[in-house]
Amino acid sequence: QVQLVESGGGLVQPGGSLRLSCTFSGSGFNIYHMGWFRQAPGKERSLVTWITKDGATHYADSVKGRFTISRDNAKNTVLLQMNSLKYEDTAVYYCNAYLTDPLFGFWGRGTQVTVSS
């Protein structure tokens, strides 16, 4: 059974940086595509970024040029480096592992990111 645990969230000022980490427990990390989603209060959960098992990446327009996703297959870890954070980046960030569709993948419990002065 796959388990995902996010860490690294917190409170940061606008323009600041945070690095989120997702640790994958279970077998087969290197065959899963990995994604980060976020959900702000009163809004639906939305895609932030994903990285395929082969290392290809995709970003939502709202985070392009500011966020970077990476994976370390030796450590079963996915990182999300978030720079130039904005108020609107405030949300709970969720890690996802999927084979074909994130909706049918595994989810972590989330980590809170708050951007505030």
Buried (B, 14 or more C-beta within 10 A) or exposed (E): EBEBEBEBBEEBEEEBEBEBBBBBEEEEBEEBBBBBBBBBEEEEBEBBBBBEBEEEEBBBEEBEEBBBBEBEEEEBBBBBBBBEBEEEBBBBBBBBBBEEEBEEBBBBEBBEBBBEE
